[in-house]
Amino acid sequence: MLKSFFNAKEGDMEHGIPLAQLQQGPYKDLVMVGQYLDLPTPALRERVGGAVKGSVGKIGGIASQMGRMSIDDTYANETERMAEVLLRIARTR
């Protein structure tokens, strides 16, 4: 419903924020919060640990390939965003 409100698509004409732009960054964070907010604390800790390890590993690999934009860069950014969202949820508990 939130996506429909901000996109405001009528037929083939988009009156709001383009869907491709809307589904990036902060929108994904909101969806992630909804998915992980109700997890039991032990399961959340497990997810946080995995996300942080994955984020650190991918960032280290990208640092060795400076100057190249690739799918790995996008994946690393997504992994880092997920780790940040999970850490924020864990901190509130």
C-alpha positions as CSV (number, residue, x, y, z in Angstrom):
1,M,0.0,0.0,0.0
2,L,2.9,2.4,0.8
3,K,4.4,1.6,-2.6
4,S,1.2,2.4,-4.4
5,F,0.7,5.7,-2.5
6,F,4.2,7.1,-3.3
7,N,4.2,5.7,-6.9
8,A,0.7,6.9,-7.8
9,K,0.6,5.0,-11.1
10,E,-2.5,5.5,-13.3
11,G,-2.5,3.4,-16.4
12,D,0.9,3.7,-17.9
13,M,1.6,7.1,-16.4
14,E,3.5,7.4,-13.1
15,H,2.5,10.6,-11.2
16,G,4.7,10.0,-8.1
17,I,8.2,8.7,-7.5
18,P,9.2,6.2,-10.3
19,L,9.0,2.6,-9.1
20,A,12.6,1.8,-9.8
21,Q,13.8,4.7,-7.7
22,L,11.2,4.0,-4.9
23,Q,12.4,0.4,-4.4
24,Q,15.9,1.4,-3.5
25,G,17.6,2.2,-0.2
26,P,15.2,3.4,2.5
27,Y,12.3,1.5,1.0
28,K,14.2,-1.8,1.3
29,D,15.2,-0.8,4.9
30,L,11.5,-0.4,5.8
31,V,10.7,-3.8,4.3
32,M,13.6,-5.4,6.2
33,V,12.5,-3.9,9.5
34,G,9.0,-5.5,9.0
35,Q,10.6,-8.9,8.3
36,Y,13.0,-8.9,11.2
37,L,11.3,-6.9,14.0
38,D,9.3,-9.7,15.4
39,L,12.1,-12.3,15.4
40,P,12.9,-13.8,18.8
41,T,16.1,-12.3,20.2
42,P,18.2,-15.5,19.8
43,A,17.3,-15.7,16.1
44,L,17.9,-12.0,15.6
45,R,21.4,-12.3,17.2
46,E,22.1,-15.2,14.8
47,R,21.1,-13.1,11.8
48,V,23.1,-10.1,13.0
49,G,26.2,-12.2,13.4
50,G,25.8,-13.6,9.9
51,A,25.1,-10.2,8.3
52,V,28.0,-8.6,10.0
53,K,30.4,-11.4,9.0
54,G,29.1,-11.3,5.4
55,S,29.4,-7.5,5.3
56,V,33.0,-7.5,6.5
57,G,34.0,-10.2,4.1
58,K,32.5,-8.6,1.0
59,I,33.9,-5.1,1.9
60,G,37.4,-6.6,2.3
61,G,37.1,-8.2,-1.1
62,I,36.0,-5.0,-2.8
63,A,38.7,-3.0,-1.2
64,S,41.2,-5.1,-3.1
65,Q,39.5,-4.4,-6.4
66,M,39.4,-0.5,-6.2
67,G,38.1,1.3,-9.3
68,R,35.8,-1.6,-10.6
69,M,32.1,-1.3,-10.2
70,S,30.4,-4.7,-10.4
71,I,27.6,-6.8,-9.1
72,D,29.8,-7.5,-6.0
73,D,29.7,-3.8,-5.1
74,T,25.9,-3.8,-5.2
75,Y,25.7,-7.0,-3.2
76,A,28.2,-5.6,-0.6
77,N,26.1,-2.4,-0.3
78,E,23.0,-4.5,0.3
79,T,24.7,-6.7,2.8
80,E,26.0,-3.7,4.6
81,R,22.6,-2.1,4.7
82,M,21.0,-5.3,6.0
83,A,23.7,-5.6,8.8
84,E,23.0,-2.0,9.8
85,V,19.2,-2.4,9.9
86,L,19.6,-5.7,12.0
87,L,22.0,-4.0,14.4
88,R,19.6,-1.1,14.9
89,I,16.8,-3.6,15.7
90,A,19.1,-5.5,18.1
91,R,20.1,-2.3,19.9
92,T,16.5,-1.4,20.6
93,R,16.1,-4.6,22.6
